[in-house]
């Protein structure tokens, strides 16, 4: 007999909560937070209803696409979040291990050492983008953004060549940007 957690998760999957409801709720919360932070519609304390309506409509429009297009995204989203959490845990473990060798308050030490150096933070940003892109591709979510009909005309060698050329261009840009000063 299955344990109660497995039964509950399978029942939620059967009801479609992972396919629509949970991604919809997450997107609506992200949109709402972005609207409050950007203050696009004025003071966020006065425009709570406007921000909420716009966030809900935007999230509904985003998550209606997979239903209308007939694309199932629950497996890709589960892979994406699992791989993203694994990458985050690896980074946190690295920070935890490095904090054993530094003075107390690692954040203050990193800020003091690299605070004004834009090169360091540029490398961190590029590494984050590359890790995020790798997780996006390996989780299968890239097929949601670029359906097979777009990619099917290209051979695997062509896609690999374009990827390598982009990686080389980014590397050269980083070296030129870092060495320019």
C-alpha positions, -999 to +999 in steps of 0.1 A: +000+000+000+013+035-009+021+059+018-003+089+023+020+115+008+024+095-024-014+090-026-020+127-020+005+137-047-009+113-072-045+126-065-033+162-070-017+151-103-049+135-113-069+167-105-044+187-127-031+208-099+005+205-111-004+211-147-023+244-142-032+255-107+002+256-090+021+272-119-007+297-122-005+306-085+033+309-087+031+331-118+004+353-103+024+358-071+056+367-092+036+392-114+020+407-083+053+412-066+069+427-097+039+451-101+042+462-065+079+467-067+078+486-100+049+507-088+037+508-124+002+518-114+012+542-086+015+537-049+011+499-043-009+505-010-035+524-029-037+502-060-038+467-045-069+457-066-054+469-099-021+451-092-040+419-083-063+420-113-035+426-137-013+399-121-042+373-122-050+381-158-014+380-169-008+346-151-040+332-166-029+343-201+005+328-196-008+294-184-036+292-209-011+287-236+000+252-227-037+241-224-047+257-257-016+245-275-020+210-260+015+210-244+019+192-211+044+211-189+041+194-156+070+170-161+093+198-174+084+221-146+090+194-120+124+187-136+132+224-138+124+231-102+142+200-090+173+208-110+172+244-099+169+235-063+199+211-067+220+239-083+210+262-055+219+236-028+253+231-045+260+268-044+248+270-008+270+241+002+300+258-015+293+290+005+289+270+037+323+252+031+340+284+022+326+301+053+346+277+074+378+292+061+369+329+061+363+353+089+328+354+104+301+371+084+309+358+049+286+382+032+304+412+047+338+397+037+326+392+001+311+427-001+343+442+012+365+423-012+343+425-043+319+453-036+331+479-061+345+454-087+319+452-115+340+425-132+334+400-104+297+407-103+295+405-142+311+371-141+287+360-113+258+373-135+270+355-166+276+323-146+240+325-132+226+330-167+246+300-180+235+278-151+198+289-156+200+283-193+215+249-188+188+240-164+162+253-188+175+231-216+181+200-195+147+201-179+130+201-213+113+235-209+131+248-240+106+227-260+077+247-245+093+280-256+105+267-290+082+239-302+095+211-322+081+226-354+106+255-351+135+233-342+127+203-364+141+219-395+175+222-380+199+193-376+215+185-342+249+195-355+236+230-365+220+235-331+253+224-314+274+246-336+252+277-329+255+269-291+292+266-293+296+299-313+273+317-288+294+303-259+326+315-275+312+349-283+301+353-246+336+342-234+353+367-257+329+395-246+337+387-209+375+387-216+373+420-236+350+436-209+373+424-181+406+433-198+393+467-211+400+484-179 
